[in-house]
Amino acid sequence: MKRSVFVVFSVLLVLALSLGASAQGVVTMMGVWGGQELEAFEEVMDAFTAKTGIKVQFEGTRDLPTLLQTRIAAGNPPDVAALPGPGAMKEYVEQGALVDLNGVFDAKILNEDINDAWIELGTYKDGLYALMFAADIKSLVWYRPAEFAARGYEIPTTWAEMEALMDKMVANGDTPWAIGLESGAASGWVATDWIEDIMLRTAGPDVYDQWVDHEIPWTDPRVQEAFEIFGKIARNSDYVYGGPVTVLSTNFGDSVAELLTDPPRAMMHRQASFVTSFILDANPDVVIGEDVAFFGFPMIKPEHGNPMLGAGDMIGQFNDTPEAAAFMNFLASAEAQEIWANRLGKLGTNNKINPAVYPDDLTRDMARLLNEADVFRFDGSDSMPAAVGAGAFWEGTLMYVGGDDLTDVLEFIENVAVDSY
Amino acid sequence: MNRQKLKKKLPQIVVNVVVILAIVLWFLPTLGLLITSFRPASDVAYSGWWTALSSPLKFTQYTIENYQSVLSSGGMLTAFRNSFIISIGGTVIPVFLAALSAFGLSKLNFKGRGFFYALIVMMLVVPSQMTFIPVLRLYNKLSLSGTFGGLWLVHTGYGLPFSIFMLHTFFQSLPDELFEAAHIDGASIWTTFLRLAIPLSVPALASLVIFQFLAVWNDLLVALIYLGGHQSVAPLTMRLSSLVGSHGQDWHLLTAAAFVSMAVPLIVFLSLQKYFVRGLMGGAVKG
């Protein structure tokens, strides 16, 4: 009796063990995508399998950072994985977990297909460790073309033109900006995006990186300058609808509605591409791209060019197998990115993508803006430690808009930063 | 007279009120989940589930669309199968081993059994998260990661300390005289265990099976780590969590998914509850 029970168990165990044995000609991939995104990515994987005969085993989980770190530490990372962001990429490089993609990609992809801005973003310590598979952009100013035309306003391309335009609007009795910072427990992130956009344009990408990594203090004059440019708008009742009180108390999703009243209460609104869904929620009749459109946040100092702030899907390779290399090359190709861009309205990074695949004109315009940008940077507050990037920085902007002295605000953030890095 | 009656009944009333309040409090979130799962996505986004209560009989506001899209999404059947494979193995093995060891620790006399029991109970305190990386490393060496058998072993390991603790307490409460009598009648240890200890402990075993089955069925993290999230091995929890996008889009589907996933543990609980109650009553009457 006793023996037979153990025999049954051992047979079961052996059976179970043999079930999950790994096969050849397979790439394992880990990502965060689910729902609609997963369906789109499945199409990408199917296209790869049809082309090469290599199967992709996709593991999707929203706990990717934890799971990936555990698997790296235990020594069985997936062949290919979506990376949480540039900060995580650097950590994995330090751990020696990522494969240098310079030895993986075809020369054509590196030299012709992918713009330098993306190569630079995935580069760390002389190696290329991440492929930007797709991007979302944030440096957008939304406006109503019809209202601009009726009043004779022109789209500014430099900050000097922007300031002239703002003064012209005030002289005409219009309010230039609508800003809303309220977002529940995350209140203030809208302002951090503003300041990051300004910082990129006044101090340049290198100083921006130093700032994100806390290699320069928050009290640095260049950080101060970025805050002041934002404060000149957000703390001034002439330049922003309702003045600082409205800025602080309006929800970020509601503030764009000030553009859509008749006559408009404000003329411009700076927000990422996703704001269109808020516009349509409040005014279903608005035609995006006609009634409301956008232009790129203008450059401030010409020497720093026209950078773009945003976020994106970064993909890294952890195991140096030929199958994984083939998959990485496929993900970098226009063919794969066209599927992703077409299904989800994301912007591809391969410049050979046929613009016709983008779902609408608006997305096509964004793709053009992105291609024209000299530099791309991730949302800095997302890359800072949470106590700063999702805490003191948010809070500091609220204090500043609320009228606190800038030196006090920056010292407050600096104190938190010193403890958190 | 009336006053005395009231005085007698008062504690009863207080107890009832407290119990009803507790039931309502516990039930409220589940009710909200249930109602949400039948509402269309656009309604879910704009108003709370309680707005449906203002006119609960207006059936046009309900839809079974969420259930349809959850059940028809690809790989649901595989996920159910995987969940069953994982949960049955992950329940039977630890409960069987726990019964053996708890019996040995409470009814057999050997040196250091107090020490071993204390050691096992101490393991209850070790957070399972601490063990992920070292155990996974070991698994990679033995190529156990990504296999159902490996996951059974993990669930056995994580489940054993509590199972042994629980059954040990139960076996301790069985009178030693019973086992001495069996011994005198010539029963071997194995017979005593199978014919005496197991039948007597059906209520304890049933509740342990319920606990362990629920824990394994609802587990996402352990399966993600030791099994990986690939569709051919992913349990239901993993499949359901991937219905939601990376920014939490489509979360209304999760409400329906939660009820789909709850169905099986509910059936297990209801069918085992019978044994649970019968076992208790049987013991009471026999004295």
Interface residues (C-beta under 8 A of the other chain):
Chain A: M1 K2 V5 F9 L12 L13 V14 L15 A16 L17 S18 L19 G20 A21 S22 T28 M30 V32 W33 G34 G35 Q36 E37 L38 Q57 F58 E59 G60 T61 R62 D63 L67 T70 R71 A73 A74 G75 N76 P78
Chain B: I85 G89 I93 F96 F132 I133 L136 R137 Y139 N140 S143 L144 S145 G146 T147 F148 G149 G150 W152 W190 L194 L221 L224 I225 L227 G228 G229 H230 Q231 S232 V233 A234 M238 S241 S242 L243 V244 G245 S246 Q249 D250 L253
